[in-house]
Structure formats: C-alpha cells, structure tokens
Amino acid sequence: MAHTTKDKEKLLSRVRRIRGQVEAIERALDGEHECTSILQLMAACRGALNGLMAEVMEGHIRFHVLDPKSGKNTPQLEAAEELIDIVRSYLK
C-alpha cells in the first residue's frame, strides 16, 4: 500500500484546508482588501502547501527510496533522515 493511500484522509484534510485558504485569497481580491492582508493570506497558503509537500516527500523517501529490509542506524537511513530534515527546513 502506498503511503498516500495509507495517509489519505490526513492528506485530503490538509488539501481541503489549503482550498479554503485559496478561496479566502479569492474573496479578499474580489472584496478589494488591502494588499497587506492579501499577501498574508498568500503566505499562509504557501506555508500550508509547502507543509503538504514536505509530508508527501517524506513519505516517498521512507516508503519508496529506503529499503524496508535494511535495519536501523544504517548509512542509508541516516542519509535519508538528513535529506528529510533539509527538505523540511527548505520548505519552511
């Protein structure tokens, strides 16, 4: 089973929140809100989308890149953990 299938409800919940944020941007633009509030909404939406990206990338690394048969404390696992940390910090 793929990690996106296993975590389907959690991921869909995040996507629905992002959809709500995008709709809030649309309403703000339509309502001619100040650019600062629109920029804040956009930054929040970008952060949420980056969080979703980090979540899916981490799952991909853990379930498709790492060998499930390899034990803990292997160089491959250590490198994967470092990559996950780098991706998460980059997407913050």
HUTA-V82812 format. One record per residue. RES is the residue in one letter. BURIAL is I if it has 9 or more other ideal C-beta (glycine too) atoms within 8 Angstrom, else O. D_LAST is the distance of its C-alpha to the last C-alpha in Angstrom with 2 decimals. Layout:
BEGIN
res->RES burial->BURIAL d_last->D_LAST
res->RES burial->BURIAL d_last->D_LAST
END
This chain:
BEGIN
res->M burial->O d_last->28.64
res->A burial->O d_last->25.30
res->H burial->I d_last->22.15
res->T burial->I d_last->21.39
res->T burial->O d_last->24.91
res->K burial->O d_last->24.61
res->D burial->I d_last->21.45
res->K burial->O d_last->22.68
res->E burial->O d_last->23.02
res->K burial->O d_last->19.62
res->L burial->I d_last->17.98
res->L burial->O d_last->20.46
res->S burial->O d_last->19.73
res->R burial->I d_last->16.05
res->V burial->I d_last->17.40
res->R burial->O d_last->19.96
res->R burial->I d_last->17.61
res->I burial->I d_last->15.76
res->R burial->O d_last->19.32
res->G burial->O d_last->20.17
res->Q burial->I d_last->17.38
res->V burial->I d_last->18.64
res->E burial->O d_last->22.13
res->A burial->I d_last->21.34
res->I burial->I d_last->20.32
res->E burial->O d_last->23.60
res->R burial->O d_last->25.58
res->A burial->I d_last->24.25
res->L burial->I d_last->25.23
res->D burial->O d_last->28.51
res->G burial->O d_last->29.20
res->E burial->O d_last->28.68
res->H burial->O d_last->26.24
res->E burial->O d_last->25.11
res->C burial->O d_last->22.53
res->T burial->O d_last->20.36
res->S burial->I d_last->20.15
res->I burial->I d_last->19.51
res->L burial->O d_last->16.63
res->Q burial->O d_last->15.12
res->L burial->I d_last->15.74
res->M burial->I d_last->14.21
res->A burial->O d_last->10.91
res->A burial->I d_last->10.99
res->C burial->I d_last->12.07
res->R burial->O d_last->9.46
res->G burial->I d_last->6.74
res->A burial->I d_last->9.42
res->L burial->I d_last->10.18
res->N burial->I d_last->6.96
res->G burial->I d_last->7.48
res->L burial->I d_last->11.01
res->M burial->I d_last->10.59
res->A burial->I d_last->9.10
res->E burial->I d_last->12.00
res->V burial->I d_last->14.55
res->M burial->I d_last->13.80
res->E burial->I d_last->14.15
res->G burial->I d_last->17.31
res->H burial->I d_last->18.58
res->I burial->I d_last->18.38
res->R burial->I d_last->20.03
res->F burial->I d_last->22.68
res->H burial->O d_last->23.49
res->V burial->O d_last->22.80
res->L burial->I d_last->23.86
res->D burial->O d_last->27.55
res->P burial->O d_last->28.17
res->K burial->O d_last->31.41
res->S burial->O d_last->29.94
res->G burial->O d_last->29.94
res->K burial->O d_last->27.47
res->N burial->O d_last->26.82
res->T burial->O d_last->27.39
res->P burial->O d_last->25.96
res->Q burial->I d_last->24.50
res->L burial->I d_last->22.68
res->E burial->I d_last->21.44
res->A burial->O d_last->20.16
res->A burial->I d_last->18.45
res->E burial->O d_last->16.70
res->E burial->O d_last->15.59
res->L burial->I d_last->14.35
res->I burial->I d_last->12.42
res->D burial->O d_last->10.78
res->I burial->O d_last->10.09
res->V burial->I d_last->8.72
res->R burial->I d_last->6.34
res->S burial->O d_last->5.30
res->Y burial->O d_last->5.60
res->L burial->I d_last->3.82
res->K burial->O d_last->0.00
END
